[in-house]
Amino acid sequence: MAAVCAGMEAAAAAAAPPPSPPPPAAAAAAGPGWTELVCAQGRNLKAVLCQRCGSRVLLPGAATFARRELLLPAMRKKAAAAAAAGGGDVVREHWLVRDMFSFENVGFTRDVGNVKFLVCADCEAGPIGWHCLDDKDSFYVALERVAHE
């Protein structure tokens, strides 16, 4: 079953050890605006929101910055996603959540192999993140697919 999860990851991340929070300097150097999003302990400084409807997904301090290359299906409306096959984006920067009860508002898709995708529970926009069923304590929310407040 783990092979299904590994297949969803980009080749460079498949052999990498489990992600760990970067030191604050690395998080700040990751890209523009990172100093506004990541605190000294590597956690999210701002609330994480759905880009489409503004629903709150995570409270400040609920997740840790992590780098891991994952392949997520392209964001589409639910009907369009059901009609389309394949396609997706490699995302590298994520909020890593260790407890599913830390989420304020998130939905999970049905199993796709051994993976569940995370979506906004209010408007069903997504996928905004990824969860492998082999690792019960890792939920990844792609930074480029959410807003921050």
Secondary structure, 3 states (H helix, E strand, C coil): CHHHHHHHECHHHHCCCCCCCCCHHHHHHCCCCHHHHECCCCEECCCEEECCCCCEEECCCCCEEEEEEEEEECCCCHHHHHHCCCCEEEEEEEEEECCHHHCCCCEECCCECCEEEEECCCCCCCCCEEEECCCCCCEEEEHHHEEEC
